[in-house]
Structure formats: C-alpha cells, structure tokens
C-alpha cells in the first residue's frame, strides 16, 4: 500500500523536474528570426553528429520559420556543447569548434553553427575522444570489486582498469 502512495509523489516530482528543465532550456534558447531553410541545415548537421553520441539521427526538420529554438532541440545542442567544451579543454579539438547559444540571433549564426557541427561529425580526433568517454558509472559487482581493492590500500592495476572499461563498452 505504501508503494502505491509513493508512486504518484515520485511521478509528480519527476514532472516538476522535467518542467524546470524545460524552462531552463527555454531560457537559454536562441531567440531571433530563424528560417526553416537555415534551421534544416542545422538539423542535417545535428543528425550527422547524433550517432557519435549513440543516438538515432532522427531529429525532425522544421516546416516553418521560428523565433525561438524548441527545448528538445536545445537539449541536443546542449549535449553537443558540453562534449565540445570538454574536448576543447582537453586539447582534442581546436577552440574554433566551441559555440555559445547566446550569440545565435539569425540565420547567419545558425549556418556557422551547422558548419561547426558538420566538421565535428567528421573530425577523427573528436570521434576518438567521444568513444573513449565513459558512458555510465560502474555498477554492482564491478563497483564492489574496485571498492574492495581501494579499501585494502591497493590501487587497481591498469589491466583491471582496462577490464572495467571493456565491460562498460
């Protein structure tokens, strides 16, 4: 009975968190005049880069001009931005690939962003960098064995670390 009462509370909390996240993306969304043609160039570039993030390249094209990027598009672009910022900070790609959403106010800025994303989709160093990034935290037995070794004062060997990474891939 307690479980049944907790489910609505949890779903309400998730809904509230989702709404807050939507608001955050909406606040940072570029605002201006954006033609469907320029946006669709960005969508095509986005769909070229999505597979590197283990996502299906199926972001839909725009059918009309807009004045603000949709929050679901912002989620995707924010994911790209975070990865690019990390790659720039680790000297994997040149800082020319970095981008800020605040500067996007019209079609010209959208085209520049599409160009950057297109280049990233074919950049071998960026691809390698993304492939080397951990996709999820170690779980269960893997976490326990690594924790035991650390608690015994022994750091895991490079072979054990490699095994952990291989299991995660």
Backbone bond lengths (Angstrom), bond angles and torsions (degrees), N, CA, C in turn:
res aa  C-N    CA-C-N  psi(-1)  N-CA   C-N-CA  omega(-1)  CA-C   N-CA-C  phi
1 X - - - 1.451 - - 1.524 111.13 -
2 X 1.339 115.95 -40.02 1.457 119.90 178.87 1.523 111.32 -61.38
3 X 1.347 116.60 -39.52 1.461 121.33 -179.85 1.516 111.03 -60.17
4 X 1.335 116.39 -41.38 1.456 120.68 -179.28 1.520 110.88 -64.34
5 X 1.323 117.72 -34.75 1.458 120.91 -179.41 1.527 110.36 -74.85
6 X 1.327 117.79 -30.29 1.460 121.09 -178.34 1.526 111.81 -75.96
7 X 1.325 118.30 -30.43 1.460 121.26 -177.06 1.528 112.47 -58.82
8 X 1.347 119.50 -48.84 1.471 118.32 178.80 1.527 112.12 -61.72
9 X 1.326 117.62 -37.80 1.460 120.49 178.37 1.520 110.88 -62.75
10 X 1.334 116.59 -44.55 1.457 120.51 -179.85 1.516 110.93 -65.07
11 X 1.334 117.10 -41.38 1.454 118.90 -179.41 1.532 110.24 -67.42
12 X 1.331 117.65 -34.36 1.466 120.51 176.16 1.518 110.46 -65.40
13 X 1.326 116.95 -42.16 1.458 120.75 178.50 1.519 111.01 -62.77
14 X 1.311 116.22 -41.22 1.463 120.61 178.92 1.522 109.93 -64.90
15 X 1.341 116.68 -42.40 1.462 120.81 178.41 1.520 110.91 -61.18
16 X 1.325 116.56 -43.79 1.464 121.04 179.93 1.522 109.74 -63.27
17 X 1.323 116.73 -44.74 1.463 121.04 179.09 1.523 110.84 -62.22
18 X 1.332 117.00 -41.53 1.467 121.07 178.10 1.526 110.83 -62.30
19 X 1.323 116.60 -43.30 1.472 120.19 179.06 1.519 111.14 -63.40
20 X 1.332 116.59 -41.29 1.461 120.40 178.95 1.521 110.47 -63.70
21 X 1.332 115.94 -40.86 1.459 120.22 178.78 1.531 110.11 -65.35
22 X 1.318 117.03 -41.68 1.466 121.38 176.76 1.528 109.82 -58.60
23 X 1.332 116.57 -43.57 1.460 120.99 179.11 1.522 111.20 -62.17
24 X 1.334 116.38 -41.62 1.457 120.51 178.86 1.526 111.07 -61.25
25 X 1.331 116.39 -46.20 1.462 120.05 179.45 1.522 110.95 -65.28
26 X 1.320 116.35 -36.90 1.455 120.36 179.35 1.530 110.74 -65.44
27 X 1.326 116.73 -39.18 1.462 120.99 179.44 1.521 112.06 -63.74
28 X 1.332 117.31 -38.47 1.461 119.35 -176.78 1.530 112.54 -91.89
29 X 1.327 117.17 0.06 1.463 121.26 -179.72 1.526 110.35 -67.49
30 X 1.340 115.74 136.95 1.470 118.76 175.31 1.523 110.58 -59.97
31 X 1.308 114.43 142.69 1.454 120.79 178.55 1.523 107.89 -125.93
32 X 1.306 115.97 136.98 1.462 121.40 -178.50 1.509 108.74 165.43
33 X 1.319 115.51 -153.58 1.464 120.29 176.63 1.517 107.49 -111.58
34 X 1.331 114.89 116.53 1.452 120.41 -177.20 1.527 109.48 -124.60
35 X 1.328 115.91 123.66 1.467 119.80 179.58 1.524 109.58 -81.28
36 X 1.304 115.01 152.25 1.468 120.83 177.79 1.525 109.94 -59.59
37 X 1.327 117.34 -36.03 1.469 121.27 -178.62 1.533 110.48 -62.23
38 X 1.327 117.30 -49.40 1.472 120.41 179.71 1.523 110.45 -65.33
39 X 1.319 116.70 -42.74 1.465 120.47 179.33 1.526 111.58 -61.62
40 X 1.319 116.46 -38.40 1.460 119.62 -179.03 1.531 111.94 -70.06
41 X 1.331 117.14 -28.46 1.468 119.35 171.74 1.527 109.49 -64.54
42 X 1.330 116.10 -40.10 1.464 120.54 177.55 1.528 110.49 -68.04
43 X 1.308 117.77 -37.80 1.467 121.47 177.67 1.528 110.05 -63.12
44 X 1.337 116.78 -43.42 1.472 119.61 179.23 1.532 110.41 -61.66
45 X 1.328 116.82 -42.26 1.466 120.27 177.84 1.528 110.23 -64.72
46 X 1.316 115.86 -42.43 1.464 121.43 178.76 1.520 110.83 -58.77
47 X 1.315 116.06 -45.37 1.466 120.43 -179.35 1.527 112.02 -67.66
48 X 1.324 117.30 -23.36 1.476 120.19 174.96 1.527 110.81 -74.81
49 X 1.336 117.24 -31.22 1.467 121.09 -176.59 1.528 112.50 -89.42
50 X 1.303 118.32 -26.71 1.471 121.61 -176.69 1.536 114.07 -53.30
51 X 1.327 120.48 -41.01 1.476 118.66 179.71 1.525 113.72 -59.52
52 X 1.321 118.21 -27.82 1.465 120.27 177.70 1.534 111.29 -67.78
53 X 1.322 116.14 -17.79 1.461 122.60 178.02 1.528 110.72 -103.35
54 X 1.339 115.36 16.55 1.459 122.61 -179.47 1.532 111.65 56.91
55 X 1.325 115.01 40.55 1.459 122.57 178.56 1.524 108.16 -120.62
56 X 1.312 116.27 150.12 1.459 119.18 177.73 1.532 109.46 -74.44
57 X 1.322 116.23 136.89 1.474 120.18 -177.94 1.521 111.81 -81.73
58 X 1.316 115.67 69.69 1.461 118.73 -173.93 1.530 113.97 -130.41
59 X 1.336 116.17 28.96 1.463 116.17 177.05 1.529 107.03 -66.87
60 X 1.338 117.61 130.95 1.475 120.31 -174.36 1.533 112.73 -74.55
61 X 1.318 114.34 151.54 1.463 120.82 177.43 1.526 110.01 -74.29
62 X 1.317 114.66 158.28 1.464 121.38 177.52 1.522 108.73 -86.72
63 X 1.312 115.88 140.31 1.468 120.04 -179.42 1.530 111.85 -101.64
64 X 1.338 116.18 -10.06 1.461 119.69 -179.28 1.520 110.61 -150.94
65 X 1.312 115.55 165.76 1.463 121.56 176.92 1.524 108.74 -68.20
66 X 1.330 115.65 151.13 1.470 120.14 178.91 1.526 109.74 -134.91
67 X 1.334 115.76 169.16 1.463 120.70 177.97 1.529 111.77 -116.49
68 X 1.335 116.93 -6.07 1.474 121.02 179.13 1.528 108.60 -151.59
69 X 1.348 115.66 135.97 1.464 119.44 178.53 1.531 109.37 -65.85
70 X 1.326 117.76 137.92 1.470 121.05 176.83 1.531 110.82 -67.05
71 X 1.323 115.83 151.52 1.469 119.74 -176.25 1.526 112.18 -64.60
72 X 1.339 118.65 -32.97 1.470 118.59 179.05 1.526 111.21 -68.19
73 X 1.323 117.43 -32.02 1.468 121.47 175.65 1.530 109.25 -70.96
74 X 1.323 116.12 -36.63 1.465 121.05 178.63 1.531 110.74 -64.27
75 X 1.321 117.27 -36.55 1.470 120.33 178.03 1.522 110.44 -59.17
76 X 1.323 115.28 -45.53 1.466 120.50 -179.59 1.529 110.27 -64.76
77 X 1.335 116.16 -49.10 1.463 120.14 -178.69 1.526 111.69 -63.93
78 X 1.334 116.92 -34.19 1.472 120.66 177.45 1.527 110.99 -67.12
79 X 1.330 116.23 -37.26 1.464 120.51 176.30 1.528 109.11 -61.92
80 X 1.332 116.76 -45.05 1.460 121.15 178.01 1.526 110.14 -61.28
81 X 1.327 115.76 -46.78 1.469 120.59 -177.21 1.527 111.30 -58.90
82 X 1.330 117.03 -44.13 1.461 120.68 179.07 1.514 112.04 -60.64
83 X 1.328 116.51 -43.85 1.469 120.64 179.91 1.523 110.84 -67.07
84 X 1.325 116.93 -41.11 1.462 120.56 179.86 1.520 109.91 -66.27
85 X 1.326 117.35 -44.05 1.465 120.37 178.82 1.533 110.89 -58.93
86 X 1.333 116.78 -42.72 1.467 120.81 177.51 1.526 110.94 -64.28
87 X 1.318 116.46 -43.15 1.466 120.49 -179.41 1.524 111.08 -64.77
88 X 1.321 117.29 -38.30 1.466 121.02 177.01 1.528 109.47 -66.31
89 X 1.330 116.88 -44.92 1.471 121.06 -179.75 1.527 111.68 -61.84
90 X 1.331 117.15 -29.83 1.467 121.47 179.43 1.522 112.42 -95.69
91 X 1.336 116.53 14.09 1.469 123.12 178.07 1.526 113.43 56.58
92 X 1.313 116.57 33.18 1.463 121.39 177.72 1.519 109.95 -85.01
93 X 1.319 115.91 -42.44 1.459 121.33 177.12 1.521 108.65 -127.23
94 X 1.307 115.33 157.95 1.456 122.00 -179.96 1.525 110.32 -68.75
95 X 1.315 116.37 150.67 1.471 119.92 -178.16 1.523 113.05 -67.04
96 X 1.331 117.71 -10.39 1.467 119.86 175.45 1.523 111.98 -62.86
97 X 1.341 116.74 -20.09 1.463 120.71 179.31 1.533 112.49 -81.41
98 X 1.317 117.34 -16.56 1.463 120.56 -179.46 1.535 109.73 -66.17
99 X 1.316 115.48 150.76 1.465 118.90 178.68 1.522 110.31 -147.93
100 X 1.328 114.70 152.73 1.461 122.36 175.87 1.515 108.26 -120.96
101 X 1.288 115.83 140.49 1.452 120.63 -178.01 1.532 111.58 -75.32
102 X 1.343 117.40 -25.18 1.465 120.27 -177.18 1.522 112.47 -62.54
103 X 1.317 116.67 -31.86 1.458 120.27 -175.82 1.518 114.29 -80.35
104 X 1.307 117.79 -2.63 1.460 120.88 -177.21 1.529 108.76 -91.39
105 X 1.339 114.82 109.02 1.459 119.45 -177.34 1.521 113.14 -128.86
106 X 1.330 116.47 -6.04 1.461 119.43 -178.89 1.513 111.72 -161.78
107 X 1.325 114.67 -177.28 1.459 121.09 -175.68 1.528 113.33 -59.87
108 X 1.318 117.64 -37.01 1.465 120.36 -179.92 1.520 111.53 -59.76
109 X 1.336 116.33 -43.98 1.467 120.64 178.57 1.527 111.42 -66.60
110 X 1.329 116.14 -36.25 1.462 120.94 178.91 1.526 109.49 -64.65
111 X 1.335 116.58 -41.17 1.475 120.63 179.61 1.533 110.72 -65.17
112 X 1.317 117.49 -39.59 1.470 120.67 178.21 1.525 109.70 -62.91
113 X 1.330 116.68 -44.82 1.461 120.68 178.99 1.530 110.53 -62.67
114 X 1.327 117.26 -41.77 1.466 120.58 177.87 1.521 110.47 -60.18
115 X 1.324 116.58 -40.45 1.462 120.88 178.11 1.521 111.98 -62.62
116 X 1.330 116.85 -43.32 1.466 120.83 178.85 1.529 110.92 -62.80
117 X 1.316 115.50 -44.92 1.464 119.76 -178.66 1.530 110.73 -66.29
118 X 1.336 117.08 -38.84 1.465 120.27 176.07 1.525 111.22 -60.59
119 X 1.327 116.68 -42.67 1.467 120.32 179.58 1.521 110.77 -66.01
120 X 1.326 116.67 -39.92 1.470 120.15 178.68 1.525 111.62 -63.14
121 X 1.326 116.58 -35.80 1.461 120.86 -178.59 1.523 112.07 -63.12
122 X 1.333 116.69 -23.27 1.461 120.20 -179.47 1.531 112.73 -110.52
123 X 1.318 117.54 -0.61 1.461 121.16 -178.41 1.531 110.24 -76.35
124 X 1.332 116.16 115.56 1.466 121.21 -175.22 1.526 112.32 -64.48
125 X 1.320 117.17 -39.43 1.467 119.99 179.92 1.527 110.43 -64.51
126 X 1.322 117.64 -40.05 1.461 121.54 179.20 1.527 110.26 -66.65
127 X 1.336 117.00 -41.46 1.463 120.83 177.33 1.527 110.42 -59.07
128 X 1.346 116.08 -48.20 1.475 119.57 179.51 1.519 110.91 -60.31
129 X 1.325 115.30 -42.37 1.461 120.54 -179.48 1.531 110.80 -59.34
130 X 1.324 116.90 -46.00 1.463 120.41 -179.81 1.524 111.35 -65.12
131 X 1.321 116.93 -37.68 1.464 120.70 179.88 1.522 111.50 -66.92
132 X 1.321 117.17 -27.95 1.460 120.77 -178.71 1.518 113.18 -84.06
133 X 1.329 116.72 -13.14 1.459 120.33 -178.30 1.524 110.38 -74.47
134 X 1.344 116.89 135.86 1.466 118.83 177.14 1.526 109.49 -65.33
135 X 1.320 115.44 140.16 1.462 119.35 -178.59 1.512 112.62 -95.46
136 X 1.333 117.37 -24.33 1.457 119.44 178.18 1.523 109.24 -155.32
137 X 1.303 115.03 165.16 1.456 120.93 -178.88 1.519 111.12 -75.18
138 X 1.364 117.02 149.60 1.464 118.51 174.54 1.520 109.21 -60.11
139 X 1.327 116.28 145.16 1.448 119.11 -177.27 1.509 111.10 -127.48
140 X 1.307 114.23 163.68 1.457 123.18 171.81 1.503 115.33 45.35
141 X 1.311 115.13 -119.83 1.452 122.81 -173.89 1.527 111.89 -61.10
142 X 1.342 116.58 -40.21 1.468 119.93 -179.96 1.520 110.60 -60.51
143 X 1.326 116.11 -44.30 1.457 121.36 -179.42 1.524 109.88 -65.39
144 X 1.310 116.69 -43.14 1.462 121.05 -178.89 1.521 111.18 -62.89
145 X 1.338 117.98 -45.24 1.461 119.45 -177.86 1.519 111.15 -67.09
146 X 1.322 117.78 -38.91 1.464 119.96 177.71 1.523 109.75 -66.20
147 X 1.343 116.21 -40.16 1.468 120.14 179.20 1.516 112.06 -64.59
148 X 1.332 117.86 -41.73 1.456 121.75 178.93 1.519 111.05 -60.52
149 X 1.328 116.68 -44.05 1.455 120.55 -179.64 1.519 110.35 -63.09
150 X 1.311 116.79 -41.15 1.459 120.00 179.31 1.526 110.77 -66.47
151 X 1.341 117.28 -39.81 1.457 120.46 -178.24 1.521 111.04 -69.27
152 X 1.312 118.22 -28.67 1.457 121.49 177.59 1.519 111.27 -78.83
153 X 1.322 116.50 2.55 1.451 120.21 178.38 1.513 112.68 85.33
154 X 1.314 117.31 4.19 1.453 120.69 -179.23 1.518 109.15 -105.84
155 X 1.303 116.00 129.11 1.452 119.69 173.72 1.516 107.95 -79.70
156 X 1.324 117.93 145.38 1.456 118.96 178.34 1.527 110.07 -63.79
157 X 1.318 116.24 145.36 1.460 120.30 179.11 1.521 109.22 -71.55
158 X 1.320 115.82 163.82 1.461 119.21 179.21 1.523 110.30 -62.93
159 X 1.338 116.66 -31.05 1.460 120.48 177.62 1.536 110.15 -65.35
160 X 1.337 116.67 -41.88 1.461 120.29 179.17 1.535 110.88 -66.78
161 X 1.321 115.93 -38.41 1.465 119.96 177.97 1.524 109.50 -64.45
162 X 1.339 115.72 -44.38 1.474 119.42 177.64 1.524 111.10 -59.56
163 X 1.345 116.35 -41.11 1.465 120.35 178.25 1.523 110.79 -61.04
164 X 1.333 116.81 -42.81 1.464 120.01 178.19 1.525 111.08 -59.83
165 X 1.339 115.75 -45.78 1.465 119.10 -179.82 1.522 111.56 -64.76
166 X 1.305 117.46 -39.36 1.459 120.35 -179.91 1.535 110.44 -65.60
167 X 1.321 117.14 -38.10 1.457 120.40 177.89 1.515 111.18 -64.06
168 X 1.328 115.90 -34.08 1.452 120.44 -177.23 1.518 112.17 -76.73
169 X 1.317 116.98 -21.58 1.462 119.98 179.84 1.473 107.54 -87.64
